[in-house]
């Protein structure tokens, strides 16, 4: 409910009641005073009451300035007739000021108030046969008070409306901002899920598929090799199941549970080399420091995705994974001697190719204000480098992993 509109209606009805009350008071004072023209005063007062009542009852008066002006002229004419019969009519000038200022534009309202004040002074002087200071000051002061009150109220009302509109705009803007943040959060979460699924489950399933194909090729002539491939596939399935459970629970990767990033990368190289036909070696340089979980997860996922790409596409014989702790950054470099490729020629995700792995790795690193580079050429292998800034409060964290 608009409280300003309600307050305006209440004030308007109070003003109407004041006019009727003053008319009744005028008639009573004339009748009680045994004025010779009491009957005429009562008749004109009744006509004035009916004329005034027509305004609130006719909606056109509130909607049209022209209709309001005509109504006020009619009321003013009848009021002047009353003033000519009895000085008691001067009391009606004060509520008429408010009605005129409320219904007419500011300029015309001020003119109407001035005319009404002059009529009140003239009527008072007519019945007193002289113009006294009180006769001038009373209506004039009443007009000044009415103008100050009405204009002050209108100013406050306009400011209130502007404030209400600003609040409505702010509420709408906050709703739009919340919706935009929600959409951005949904898109960010989708991207995060896509990266996690690609770097864990998808790569794990790809490894399982390669191992089962190797087991299929080994059968039936080489049962021992086939059994070994199946066992490695089973281990890969168990590891990926653990990844999936941790992923659903939004926890750190199992490889980082109760171990350092260096340990996790060393185990990753050992496991990958056991599952595929290439040698994967891990190297650690620099003095290890404690890293935020987000940094460790990002670097581990980059290494996982890079080794999976090597196994699936590079046809490499050797891969080197190096974790380097430098003065102000930590870096993971993955270098292989495979067939290589043209980095700019990798199709983007959704553009007909399987370029999501590189895009996901780059996105992970850039999200943490790091840098990600890829160097490769056909027949010359591939080198990936992911670098992240070290936190300002990083402290040494010794590890037992050695080169």
C-alpha positions in Angstrom: 0.0 0.0 0.0 1.3 3.5 -0.9 1.4 5.3 2.5 1.9 8.7 0.8 -1.4 8.3 -1.2 -3.2 7.2 2.0 -1.9 10.2 3.9 -3.0 12.6 1.1 -6.5 11.2 1.2 -6.7 11.5 5.0 -5.6 15.1 4.8 -8.1 15.9 2.0 -11.0 14.5 4.1 -9.8 16.4 7.1 -9.9 19.6 5.0 -13.4 18.8 3.7 -14.6 18.3 7.3 -13.0 21.6 8.3 -14.9 23.5 5.5 -18.2 21.9 6.6 -17.5 22.6 10.2 -16.7 26.2 9.6 -19.9 26.6 7.5 -21.9 25.2 10.4 -20.1 27.5 12.8 -20.9 30.5 10.6 -24.6 29.7 10.4 -24.8 29.0 14.2 -23.1 32.3 15.1 -25.3 34.3 12.7 -28.5 32.6 14.1 -27.4 33.0 17.7 -26.6 36.6 17.1 -30.1 37.3 15.7 -28.6 38.9 12.6 -31.3 40.4 10.3 -30.0 38.4 7.3 -29.6 35.1 9.1 -31.9 33.4 6.7 -30.0 34.6 3.7 -26.7 33.5 5.3 -28.1 30.0 6.0 -29.3 29.7 2.4 -26.0 30.9 0.9 -24.1 28.6 3.3 -26.2 25.6 2.2 -25.5 26.5 -1.5 -21.8 26.9 -0.7 -21.8 23.5 1.0 -23.4 21.8 -2.0 -21.1 23.6 -4.4 -18.1 22.5 -2.4 -19.3 18.9 -2.0 -19.5 18.6 -5.8 -15.7 18.8 -6.0 -14.8 15.7 -4.0 -17.7 13.8 -5.6 -16.8 14.5 -9.2 -13.7 12.6 -10.3 -13.0 15.0 -13.2 -12.1 17.7 -10.7 -9.2 15.7 -9.4 -8.1 14.7 -12.9 -8.4 17.9 -14.8 -6.8 21.3 -13.9 -9.4 23.1 -16.0 -12.3 21.4 -14.2 -10.7 22.1 -10.8 -10.3 25.8 -11.8 -13.9 26.1 -12.8 -15.0 24.4 -9.5 -12.9 26.7 -7.4 -14.3 29.8 -9.3 -17.8 28.6 -8.4 -16.9 28.0 -4.8 -15.1 31.4 -4.6 -18.1 33.3 -6.1 -20.5 31.7 -3.6 -18.0 32.4 -0.8 -17.8 36.1 -1.7 -21.6 36.3 -1.6 -21.4 34.8 1.9 -18.7 37.3 2.8 -20.9 40.1 1.7 -23.7 38.9 4.0 -21.6 38.0 7.1 -18.1 38.7 8.4 -18.1 35.1 9.8 -17.4 33.8 6.3 -13.8 35.1 6.7 -12.9 31.9 8.5 -13.5 29.8 5.3 -10.6 31.6 3.6 -8.0 29.5 5.4 -9.2 26.0 4.2 -9.8 27.5 0.7 -6.1 28.4 0.6 -5.2 24.7 1.0 -7.7 23.5 -1.6 -6.5 26.1 -4.2 -2.8 25.2 -3.6 -3.6 21.5 -3.8 -5.6 21.5 -7.0 -3.9 24.2 -9.1 -0.4 24.5 -10.5 2.0 26.4 -8.3 1.8 29.7 -10.1 -2.0 29.7 -10.5 -2.5 28.4 -6.9 -0.5 31.3 -5.6 -2.6 33.8 -7.6 -5.8 32.1 -6.3 -4.6 32.4 -2.7 -3.7 36.1 -3.2 -7.2 36.8 -4.6 -8.9 34.9 -1.8 -6.8 36.8 0.8 -7.8 40.2 -0.8 -11.4 39.1 -0.8 -11.2 38.2 2.9 -9.6 41.5 3.8 -12.1 43.4 1.7 -15.1 41.5 3.2 -13.8 42.1 6.7 -13.3 45.8 6.0 -16.8 46.0 4.4 -18.5 44.9 7.6 -16.2 46.9 9.9 -16.3 50.1 7.9 -12.6 50.4 8.2 -9.4 48.6 7.4 -7.4 47.6 10.5 -4.0 46.0 10.7 -5.6 42.9 12.2 -7.9 42.7 9.2 -4.9 42.6 6.8 -2.5 40.6 8.9 -4.9 37.8 9.7 -5.8 36.7 6.2 -2.3 37.5 4.9 -0.6 35.5 7.6 -3.0 32.6 7.1 -2.2 32.7 3.3 1.5 32.6 4.0 1.2 29.7 6.4 -0.9 27.8 3.9 1.6 28.4 1.1 4.5 27.3 3.3 2.8 24.2 4.6 1.5 23.0 1.2 4.7 23.8 -0.7 6.7 22.1 2.0 4.5 19.1 2.0 4.7 18.9 -1.8 8.5 19.1 -1.7 8.6 16.3 0.9 6.2 14.3 -1.2 8.3 14.7 -4.3 11.4 13.7 -2.4 9.6 10.7 -1.0 8.5 9.6 -4.4 12.0 10.0 -5.8 13.3 8.0 -2.9 10.7 5.3 -3.4 11.6 5.1 -7.1 15.3 4.9 -6.3 14.5 2.1 -3.8 12.5 0.3 -6.5 15.3 0.7 -9.0 17.8 -0.5 -6.4 15.6 -3.5 -5.6 15.3 -4.3 -9.3 19.0 -3.8 -9.8 19.8 -6.1 -6.9 17.5 -8.7 -8.3 19.1 -8.4 -11.7 22.6 -8.6 -10.1 21.6 -11.6 -8.0 20.2 -13.3 -11.2 23.4 -12.4 -13.1 25.6 -13.7 -10.2 23.5 -16.9 -10.1 24.0 -17.4 -13.9 27.7 -16.7 -13.5 27.9 -19.2 -10.6 26.1 -21.8 -12.6 28.4 -21.3 -15.6 31.5 -21.4 -13.4 30.3 -24.5 -11.6 29.6 -26.2 -15.0 33.1 -25.3 -16.2 34.6 -26.7 -12.9 32.6 -29.9 -13.3 33.6 -30.2 -16.9 37.3 -29.8 -16.0 37.1 -32.3 -13.1 35.3 -34.9 -15.2 37.7 -34.5 -18.1 40.8 -34.6 -15.9 39.7 -37.5 -13.7 36.9 -39.7 -14.9 37.3 -39.2 -18.6 41.0 -39.7 -18.5 40.6 -42.7 -16.2 38.1 -44.4 -18.5 40.3 -43.7 -21.5 43.2 -45.5 -19.6 40.9 -48.4 -18.7 39.9 -48.7 -22.4 43.5 -48.8 -23.6 44.4 -51.4 -21.0 41.4 -53.6 -21.9 42.3 -53.3 -25.6 45.8 -54.4 -24.8 44.5 -57.4 -22.8 42.2 -58.3 -25.7 45.1 -58.2 -28.2 47.2 -60.4 -25.8 44.5 -63.1 -25.6 44.6 -66.0 -26.1 48.3 -66.4 -26.8 49.6 -64.4 -23.8 47.4 -65.0 -20.8 49.9 -63.6 -18.4 50.1 -60.2 -20.2 46.4 -60.1 -20.6 46.0 -60.8 -16.9 48.4 -58.0 -16.0 46.5 -55.5 -18.2 43.2 -56.5 -16.7 44.6 -56.0 -13.2 45.9 -52.6 -14.1 42.5 -51.7 -15.6 40.9 -52.8 -12.3 43.3 -50.7 -10.3 42.6 -47.7 -12.6 38.8 -48.3 -12.1 39.3 -48.3 -8.3 41.4 -45.1 -8.4 38.8 -43.4 -10.5 36.0 -44.6 -8.3 37.8 -43.0 -5.4 38.2 -39.8 -7.5 34.5 -39.8 -8.2 33.6 -40.2 -4.6 35.9 -37.4 -3.5 34.7 -35.3 -6.4 31.1 -35.7 -5.3 32.0 -34.8 -1.8 34.0 -31.7 -3.1 37.1 -32.8 -1.2 40.8 -32.8 -2.3 41.9 -35.5 -4.8 42.7 -38.8 -3.1 46.3 -38.5 -4.4 46.8 -35.4 -2.2 45.2 -37.0 0.9 47.9 -37.2 3.7 50.7 -36.6 1.1 52.4 -33.7 -0.6 52.1 -32.6 -4.2 55.6 -34.0 -4.9 54.5 -37.4 -3.6 51.3 -37.3 -5.7 53.2 -36.4 -8.9 55.8 -39.2 -8.2 53.1 -41.8 -7.8 51.3 -40.5 -10.9 54.4 -41.0 -13.0 54.9 -44.5 -11.6 51.3 -45.5 -12.2 51.2 -44.0 -15.7 54.4 -45.7 -16.7 53.1 -49.0 -15.5 49.9 -48.7 -17.5 51.4 -47.4 -20.8 54.3 -48.1 -23.0 56.5 -45.2 -22.1 58.9 -44.2 -19.3 57.6 -41.4 -17.0 60.1 -39.8 -14.6 59.5 -37.3 -11.9 62.0 -34.6 -10.9 61.8 -32.1 -8.0 63.9 -28.9 -7.9 64.0 -26.2 -5.3 63.0 -26.2 -1.7 59.3 -27.3 -1.3 57.0 -25.0 0.5 53.4 -25.4 1.7 51.0 -24.6 -1.0 47.3 -23.7 -0.9 45.0 -26.7 -1.7 43.8 -25.0 -4.8 47.3 -24.6 -6.1 48.1 -28.3 -5.5 44.9 -29.5 -7.1 45.4 -27.4 -10.2 49.0 -28.5 -10.7 48.1 -32.2 -10.1 45.2 -32.0 -12.5 47.4 -30.4 -15.2 49.9 -33.2 -14.8 47.2 -35.8 -15.0 45.6 -34.3 -18.1 49.0 -33.8 -19.8 50.1 -37.5 -19.1 46.7 -38.7 -20.4 47.2 -36.7 -23.6 50.6 -38.2 -24.0 49.3 -41.7 -23.6 46.4 -41.2 -26.0 48.0 -39.0 -28.7 51.8 -38.5 -28.5 53.1 -42.1 -29.1 56.1 -41.0 -26.8 58.8 -43.2 -25.4 59.8 -40.8 -22.5 58.0 -38.2 -20.4 59.5 -36.0 -17.7 57.4 -34.3 -15.1 59.3 -31.6 -13.1 58.0 -29.8 -10.0 60.0 -26.6 -9.4 59.9 -24.4 -6.4 61.4 -21.0 -7.5 61.8 -17.8 -5.6 58.3 -16.5 -6.2 56.4 -19.2 -8.0 55.9 -22.9 -8.3 55.9 -24.6 -11.7 55.1 -28.0 -13.2 56.7 -28.9 -16.6 55.7 -31.9 -18.6 58.0 -32.7 -21.5 57.7 -35.7 -23.9 59.5 -36.9 -27.0 56.3 -37.8 -28.9 55.0 -36.9 -32.3 54.1 -33.4 -31.3 51.5 -31.2 -32.9 50.7 -27.6 -33.9 49.3 -25.9 -30.8 47.3 -23.3 -32.8 45.8 -26.1 -34.9 44.1 -27.9 -32.0 40.3 -27.5 -32.5 38.5 -25.7 -29.7 35.9 -27.5 -27.6 32.6 -27.7 -29.4 34.3 -26.8 -32.7 34.7 -30.4 -34.0 37.8 -31.4 -31.9 39.0 -32.7 -28.6 40.8 -29.5 -27.5 39.0 -29.4 -24.1 42.0 -30.8 -22.2 44.3 -27.9 -23.1 41.5 -25.4 -22.5 40.8 -26.9 -19.1 44.4 -26.9 -18.1 44.8 -23.2 -19.2 41.6 -22.2 -17.4 42.7 -23.9 -14.1 46.0 -22.0 -14.1 44.6 -18.6 -15.2 41.9 -18.8 -12.5 44.8 -18.8 -9.9 46.6 -15.8 -11.7 49.2 -18.2 -13.1 50.6 -18.7 -16.6 50.2 -21.7 -18.9 52.3 -22.3 -22.0 52.5 -25.0 -24.7 55.4 -25.6 -27.0 55.2 -28.2 -29.6 55.9 -29.0 -33.3 55.2 -32.0 -35.5 58.0 -34.6 -34.8 59.6 -32.6 -32.0 57.7 -33.6 -28.9 55.6 -31.4 -26.6 56.5 -29.2 -23.5 53.8 -27.9 -21.2 54.5 -25.4 -18.4 52.1 -24.4 -15.7 53.3 -21.7 -13.3 51.6 -20.3 -10.2 52.6 -17.5 -7.9 53.7 -18.6 -4.4 51.7 -17.2 -1.5 53.4 -14.4 0.4 53.4 -16.5 3.7 54.7 -19.7 2.2 56.9 -21.7 4.5 59.4 -24.5 3.8 57.8 -27.9 3.8 60.4 -30.6 3.5 59.6 -33.7 1.4 61.3 -37.1 1.1 60.8 -37.3 -2.6 64.1 -36.9 -4.5 65.1 -36.9 -8.1 
